[in-house]
Amino acid sequence: MNTIDFRLPVRTSAALALTLGSLVLATPVPAHATGGGEGRASAVVLRTGLDVSLLNKTIEVPLKTTLNEVRAPGGSRTAGETALEVKLDGVEKGQPVSVLKADVATATATVAAGRAEGATHLLHARLHVPGLPLLSLVEVQDVTSKAVCAAGARPSASSNLLGAVTVLGKKLTLTTGGPTRVAVPGVGEVSLDLSSTRTTSRTAAATALRLRVSVNPLKLNVAEVSGEVTLAESTCETPSPVSITPQTVSADPELAETGGSSRTGYVVGGAVALLAVGGVGVARARRG
């Protein structure tokens, strides 16, 4: 009987051992979580962007302010106030201008547990502009807005005006079919948008009342007040979902040359296992 003694060259065996050791090393490691943003929410009771022009437009005075504006996360998350006064030099004889007075004026913005929400509430509110100290630009009884963005659900937005709405002394019945215009001779004109809401796949916004103002009373040294006023606005953005990304660790291609890395132990283990299997195979071949 002829006996064939089959031996792998030492260099070939070592190289093969390192290759298989590397395959053992390229095993999955625990997945890594990404994403999970907190989301955002905001609310504001009043925002004005008005330009006040004195007689003959010799002086331009901007009236840009907010009441109870809150944001989350970060910053103030709740606010409550009943009156806002803005003093404009040279307007109404230098006296403070009470832009908004209300029995209740609150705004809330919260982000927690995969949910972002903004909400506002106005009760018995009266809005004034320079030049009309005795006549309210608008009066509302009960105004609310709300925007809710929860993970896994469609964002929602709602706004409501309950009770009567009075503009420049005229009581109105508002509809959602489009803007309502009110003109008063010798005073000016106001255009109102009622209960505006907007939603996307991740955001929502609600505004109870938006007014475009053009008032020219020609009194108290005020020639014109124009711009935009927003009442009871709320917004939100849905928190980002947490995504799981599996990861693998591949072998270091220079491991055989450098002989060291944080994964050397895995390679050595693979090489030892391969040499053991190879030794068994050689022994069986000799017995054959």
Residue pairs with C-beta under 8 A, 6 or more apart in sequence:
3 286
3 288
4 285
4 288
5 285
5 286
6 282
6 285
7 282
8 16
8 278
13 274
13 275
13 278
14 271
15 256
16 274
17 270
17 271
17 272
17 274
17 275
18 255
18 256
18 267
18 270
18 271
20 270
20 271
20 273
20 274
21 266
21 267
21 268
21 269
21 270
21 271
21 274
22 251
22 255
22 267
22 270
23 251
23 270
24 266
24 267
24 269
24 270
24 273
25 249
25 250
25 251
25 263
25 266
25 267
25 270
26 248
26 249
26 250
26 251
27 248
27 249
28 246
28 247
28 248
29 247
29 248
29 249
30 247
31 244
31 245
31 246
31 247
32 244
32 245
32 246
32 247
33 242
33 243
33 244
33 245
34 242
34 243
34 245
35 240
35 241
35 242
35 243
36 239
36 240
36 241
36 242
37 239
37 240
38 73
38 111
38 116
38 239
39 111
39 114
39 115
39 116
39 149
39 151
39 236
39 237
39 238
39 239
39 240
40 71
40 72
40 73
40 111
40 116
40 235
40 236
40 237
41 71
41 72
41 109
41 110
41 111
41 116
41 117
41 118
41 147
41 149
41 234
41 235
41 236
41 237
42 69
42 70
42 71
42 72
42 109
42 118
42 234
42 235
42 236
43 68
43 69
43 70
43 107
43 108
43 109
43 118
43 119
43 120
43 145
43 233
43 234
43 235
44 66
44 67
44 68
44 69
44 70
44 107
44 120
44 230
44 233
45 67
45 68
45 69
45 79
45 81
45 100
45 102
45 105
45 106
45 107
45 120
45 122
45 231
45 232
46 65
46 66
46 67
46 68
46 84
46 99
46 100
46 105
46 127
46 229
46 230
46 231
47 65
47 66
47 67
47 69
47 229
47 230
47 233
48 63
48 64
48 65
48 66
48 99
48 227
48 228
48 229
48 230
49 64
49 227
49 228
49 229
50 62
50 63
50 64
50 129
50 213
50 225
50 226
50 227
50 228
50 229
51 60
51 61
51 62
51 63
51 224
51 225
51 226
51 227
52 60
52 61
52 62
52 63
52 88
52 91
52 129
52 130
52 131
52 222
52 224
52 225
53 59
53 60
53 61
53 222
53 223
53 224
53 225
53 226
54 60
54 61
54 90
54 91
54 221
54 222
54 223
55 218
55 221
55 222
55 223
56 223
57 223
57 224
59 90
61 88
61 89
61 90
61 91
63 86
63 88
63 97
63 99
63 129
63 130
63 225
63 227
65 84
65 86
65 99
67 81
67 84
67 99
67 100
67 105
68 79
68 80
68 81
68 105
68 106
68 107
68 120
69 79
69 107
70 76
70 77
70 78
70 79
70 107
70 108
70 109
71 77
71 109
72 109
72 110
72 111
72 116
73 111
77 108
77 109
77 110
78 106
78 107
78 108
78 109
79 106
79 107
79 108
80 104
80 105
80 106
80 107
81 105
82 101
82 102
82 103
82 104
82 105
83 98
83 100
83 101
83 102
84 98
84 99
84 100
84 101
85 96
85 97
85 98
85 99
86 96
86 97
86 99
87 94
87 95
87 96
87 97
88 97
88 130
90 221
91 97
91 130
91 131
91 220
91 221
91 222
92 130
92 131
92 133
92 220
92 222
93 220
93 221
97 128
97 129
97 130
98 128
99 127
99 128
99 129
100 125
100 126
100 127
100 128
101 125
101 126
101 128
102 122
102 123
102 124
102 125
102 126
103 123
103 124
103 125
104 121
104 122
104 123
104 124
105 121
105 122
105 123
105 125
106 120
106 121
107 118
107 119
107 120
107 234
108 117
108 118
108 119
108 120
109 117
109 118
109 119
110 116
110 117
111 117
111 239
114 150
114 151
114 152
114 239
115 148
115 149
115 150
115 151
115 239
116 148
116 149
116 150
116 236
116 237
116 238
116 239
117 146
117 147
117 148
117 149
117 236
118 145
118 146
118 147
118 234
118 235
118 236
119 144
119 145
119 146
119 147
119 234
120 143
120 144
120 145
120 146
120 208
120 232
120 233
120 234
121 143
121 144
121 232
122 140
122 142
122 143
122 144
122 208
122 231
122 232
123 141
123 142
123 143
124 141
124 142
125 139
125 140
125 143
125 231
126 136
126 138
126 139
127 136
127 137
127 138
127 139
127 229
127 231
128 136
128 137
129 137
129 213
129 215
129 225
130 220
130 222
130 225
131 215
131 217
131 219
131 220
131 222
131 225
132 187
132 215
132 217
133 220
135 168
135 169
135 187
136 166
136 168
136 169
137 167
137 168
137 190
137 211
137 213
137 215
137 229
138 165
138 166
138 167
138 168
138 190
138 192
138 209
138 211
138 229
138 231
139 164
139 165
139 166
140 161
140 163
140 165
140 209
140 231
141 161
141 162
141 163
141 164
141 165
142 160
142 161
142 162
142 163
143 159
143 160
143 161
143 162
143 208
143 209
143 231
143 232
144 158
144 159
144 160
144 208
144 232
145 157
145 158
145 159
145 160
145 206
145 207
145 208
145 232
145 233
145 234
146 157
146 158
146 159
146 206
146 234
147 155
147 156
147 157
147 204
147 205
147 206
147 234
147 235
147 236
148 155
148 156
148 157
148 204
148 236
149 155
149 202
149 203
149 204
149 236
149 237
149 238
149 239
150 238
151 238
151 239
151 241
152 241
154 199
154 201
155 199
155 200
155 201
155 202
155 203
155 204
155 236
155 238
156 199
156 204
157 197
157 198
157 199
157 204
157 205
157 206
157 234
158 197
158 206
159 195
159 196
159 197
159 206
159 207
159 208
159 232
159 234
160 195
160 208
161 174
161 194
161 195
161 208
161 209
164 171
164 172
165 171
165 172
165 174
165 192
165 209
166 172
167 182
167 190
167 192
168 182
168 184
168 187
168 188
168 190
169 184
170 182
170 184
172 180
172 182
172 192
174 180
174 192
174 194
175 194
176 194
176 195
179 191
179 192
179 193
179 212
180 191
180 192
180 194
181 189
181 190
181 191
181 192
182 189
182 190
182 191
182 192
183 189
186 217
186 218
187 215
187 216
187 217
188 213
188 214
188 215
188 216
188 217
188 225
189 214
189 215
190 211
190 212
190 213
190 214
190 215
191 211
191 212
192 209
192 210
192 211
193 207
193 209
193 210
193 211
194 208
194 209
195 206
195 207
195 208
195 209
196 206
196 207
196 210
197 204
197 205
197 206
197 207
198 204
198 205
198 206
199 205
202 237
202 238
203 235
203 236
203 237
203 238
204 235
204 236
205 233
205 234
205 235
205 236
206 233
206 234
206 235
207 230
207 231
207 232
207 233
207 234
208 231
208 232
208 233
209 230
209 231
209 232
210 228
210 229
210 230
210 231
211 228
211 229
211 230
211 231
212 227
212 228
213 225
213 226
213 227
213 228
213 229
214 224
214 225
214 226
215 224
215 225
215 226
216 223
216 224
216 225
249 263
251 263
251 267
252 258
252 261
252 263
255 261
255 263
255 264
255 267
